[in-house]
Amino acid sequence: MYGRFVIDNFRGVEHIALDRMAPVNLLVGDNGSAKTTVLEALWIHAAPSMAGALDAPNRVRVLPPYVAAPWTWLFFNGQTDRPVRLQGTAGDRTWTFTLEEGEVEGPMIVAPPGLPDLSSPPGALQTLAPSVATRAITGRVQEGDNVVRVATARVTPLGMAINDFSPHPGWINATFDSPVGRLVQSVAHLYSDAVVRHRDEAVIAVVNTLDPDIRGLSVLASPLGAEVAAEFLDGRRVPVKLVGGGAQAILWYACESALADPGTVLLIDEIENGIHHSKLEPMWRSLGRLWQSSGIQAVVTTHSRECLEAALYTFGEDEILVHRFARVNGGINAVTYTRDMALTSLHSDMELR
């Protein structure tokens, strides 16, 4: 579980420091105030990977099919002369992930398919063909004074070549959830996995917060693929997508939470989308029980005052923090509120969103 997180020169953020983090963290602020950027930075830092960092924008944003150097979006205002630095503390461990553009020493050899790549650590990712780099980026993971992982990526005349970090079991599991990814087919796969792992009752308990008449869920086959249906007490079986967008979203959160490994950091963008304000407090309660039972840390963005208030009424003083981001003098300012501070601000009609 993260206790502290610092971002330097990442996307539109020159510097942000979250000096305290709780089991549940709400990120609030105006559009363009870096809330989603913080989720992206946490996802990259939790399990550092060169391939993962380069693919990060596709989780919430869509880049053109071909970008000459796809890492430029990672740097502050595209200024690749200033290294990206993400530093976080979880438990008794602090590690820093840095990205810096520039040539790396020696040739980069990428093995043909089926042959070991002697230039990479065991389990590393090999892609495309070797060639002379035109631009390159180096990533480093450092604990204390020790550089424990190094990876490179190069743009070559034949495409992208990556020498990735080897797998490391010591980093944090992280799950990134954005509105872009909440697809019917994916929900069906998630719920099927929950059934196989005997976690379906936990999922149904969360879905009941939307409608107590839902007694179960089932996976249906259709010409367009599998989808989840809600089974009502009166015998009706209705595809969840027809129950509403809120049902689809809550089902997604429930499956993610029920399937997450203990200690996972769950990153959710725009959690309130499609959910009626009257269902927000029951949703927080049911998800909170799942998160607490598995030691899950949640970092969630919202624009909704009702969603913010419902969370503050649900969780205790030591369980939640509100981090408000705002653009000030061309930069991003972050202020952290405890539960009591946030409630006092809302009752005084101060704008936190």
N, C-alpha and C positions, 0 to 999 in steps of 0.2 A: 504494500500500500504506500503510495507516494505521500511524503510529508512535506516536500518542498520541490519546486520546479522553476527553472530559470531559462528564458529564451533570449538569445542574442542573434540579431541579423538574420531572422527567419521570415521569409515572405514580407508582409507589411509591418513586421514588428522589429524595431531596432533593439528594444530591451523591455522585457517584462519579468518580474519576479513574483511568484506566488510563494510567500514565505511560510504559509500554513495551508495544509490541505486536510480535509476531513473524509470520513467514509462516504459522504454524499456532498458533491460540490456542484453548485449551480453557477453557470456562467451567464451573465446578463449584460446588456448594453445595446447600443444602437447598431443598425446594419453597418458592416464595414469596420467594426471595432475590435476585430480579431478573435472573436469567440471560437469560430470553427478552426481558425489557424492554431489556436491552443490545442484543440483536439488532435489536429494533424501532427503537431509537434510531439505530443505525448505518445501517439501511436508509433511514430518513427523511433522515439527514444526508448520505448518499453522493450522493443526487440529489434535492435539496430540491424539494418540490412540495406545494402546499396540498392538492390533490386526493389525492395520495399519502399525506400525513399523515393526512387524515381517513379514508382507506380502510384505513390500517395495521391496525386491530384485526381486520379481516375475514380477515387472513392467518393468524392463529393463534387468534382468539377470535371469538365471535359476539355482536354487539350486537343489541338489539331492532330490528325493522324501522324504527321511527320513534324518533329521539332528538332532542329539541328543539334541543340544541346539541351536535353529535357530537364537538366538540373537547374537551369537558370531561374526557373520559377521558385526554387527553394531559397534563393538568396534575397536579402533585404533590398526591395525595389530593383531586383535584377542585377545588383552590383556584386559581381562575382569576385571582386578584389577584397571583399570583407568576408571572412569565414563565418559560416553558420556554427553556432554553439548551443547545444541543448544539454542542460545539466539537471539531473534529478536525484533526489534522495528517497530511497524506499527501505524502511527498516534501518539496518546498520550499514547499508551500502550506498555509496554515491558514485555515479558514473557519468561521464561526459561524452557526448557524441558530437564530433566536429566534421564539417565538410569544407573542403578548400579546393578551389580550382587551380590547376597548374600541372605541368608535366611531372610524371613519375619516373624513377630511375629504371632502366632496363627494359627489354622488350616484353610485351604482354602476349603470352602464348595461350591460345584457346584450342583445346584438343578437338579433333574430329569426333563425331558421335561414337560412343561405345568405347573410347580410349580414355585412360586416366589423364587428367590435366596436372602435370608435375609442377606447374607454376602456382597452383592453388592449394589451399589447405583442404584436408579431407571433407567431403560433403559440399564443397563450394559450387557455385553456379557457373556453368560455362555457356556462353552464347555466341552464336555467329562465328566469324572467321578472324584470324589474326591479321593485323595490318598496321601501318604506321598511324599513330594517333594524330588527329588534328587538334582536338581539345580533350582534356582529361580532368577528372575529379578524384580526390582522395578522401576517404572517410576513415576516421579513427575513433575507437572506443577506448577511453582511458579511465582507470580507477586509481585515484591518488596520483602518484608520479609514474605509474606503470601504464604504458600503452599496451593494451591486451588484445586488440583486434585492429587490423588494417585491411581496407578493401579499396579497389580502384575501378573506375569505369572510364572508357574512352570512346569518343566518336571517331570512327575510322571511315575510310572511303567505302567500305563494304557494309557499314552499319555500326551497331553498338556492340562493344565487347565489355564484359563484366567479369571481374574477379571478386567474388562476393565474400562476405564474412562467413566463416564456418559456423555451423549451428552451435548455440551456447545455451545450456539448460538453466543458467543462473538468472536470466533476465525475466521480466514480468510478462505474463500473458496479457494481451490487450485485444479487445474486440471493438471495432469501429462500426457504428451504425449511423447511416445518414438516410434522409428521405429517398435518395436516388436508389438505394439498395433494397427497399422494402417491396419486393415483387411477389406476386402470388405464388409462382413456382418455388421460389426460395423459401417462403413460409411453409409450404407443404413439405419440403425436404427437412426443414428444421423440426417441424412437429413430428414427422416420422421418426427422426432421430430421438426425439424425446420419448416416444412410445417404446422404442427399442431399449432405451436406457432406463425405462421405468420412471420417467420424470413427468409423464403426461398429467398426473393428478395435480402436481404443482402448477403446471401450465393452466389447467382448467380452473384452478382456484383463482388465478389472476384474471382470467377472462370473465369469470362470474362477477367481477366488479363492474363490468359494463352492463350485464343483464343477468340477474340472479336466476332467470328461467332457463338459462343454458345449462343442461345437465351433462353434456359431453361434447367431444369433438371427434371427427372422423375425417379420413383422407379419401376424397372422391377422384375417380379418373374421368377426364373429359377429353374431347377432341383436341383441346388446347394444352393438355397436360394435367398433372395432378393439382388439386386444390383442397383446402381445408373447409369443412362444413361444420356449422354449429348445430347440435342436436338439442331441441327445446323440449320442455316437460310435456307439451301437448302433442309430441310426436313429429313435429315438423323438423326437416333437415334443410338448412339454408346455407348456401356458400357464404363464408365469412365476408367476402368482398361485397356481397349484397346486404349484409348487416350494416356496413358502413366503413368509411376510412378509419374511424377510431377503433373499431373492432380489429381491423387488420393491423394497425399499429400496436395495440396492446398485446395482441397475439404474438407479434414479432418480439416485443420486449420480454414477454413471459418466456418464450422459447429460448432466447439468448441467455436470460438470467438463469433458467433452470439447467441449461447445458453447460454453463461456464464452469471452468475448473476453479477450485478454491484459490482465492488470492488474485483473481482476474481483475483488471481495470476495464470497466465497461464505459465506452465513450459514445454518447448518444447526442446527435445533433437534432435540434428542434423537436423535443420530445412531445410537445403539446399538439402537434399537427393532427387535425381531424378529431380531436377528443373534446367532448362537451365539458364545460367547466364543472358541472355537477359530478362528473366521474373522475376528476383529477385527484381529489383527496383519497378515495378508495384505491385508485391506481397506485399512488405513492405508498399507501399502507401495504398493499399486497406485494409490490415489488420490493419494498423495504425489508419485508420478512425474508424474501428469497435472498436478497443481497447479504443480510446479516447472517443468515444460516451458512452461507458459503464464504464469508469474509470478502465479498466483492466490494470494490471501490467504484463508485459511479461518478463520472464527470459529465455533466449534462448542460446543454444550452437551451435557453427558452427566451421568447419575446413576450410571454403572456404573464400579466400581473396575477391572474387567477391561478396559473400553474405555480408561480413563485409562492403565493400565499398558501396554497394547499400543501406544498412541500414544507414550508416553515411551520404549519400547524401539525404536520405529521411527525416530523423528526425532532429529537431532543437537542438541547444546546450543544452537546458534545458530538452530535452525529452529522451536523450539516454546517457548511459555510457557503456564503454567497460572494462571488468574485465579480465585481462590476468593472467593465472596461469602457473607456471613453477616449476619444481623440482630443488631445490637448496640445496646442502649439506644434502641430505637425507630427506628434508622437502618440503612443498609446499609454494611457495611465491606468493602472490596476489598483483597485481598493478592495480589501477583504472585509466583509461584515460577518459577525457572529449572528446566530439566529435571533437573539434579543435585539441586537442593533438593527438588523434588517426589519424586524416587525415594528420597532419603534419608528423607523424611517417611513415605512408604508402607512402606519397610522397617522403620521404627520403629513401625509400626502406628498412625500418626497418621491421623485421618480427614480426607480432603480433599474427599470428595464432598459 
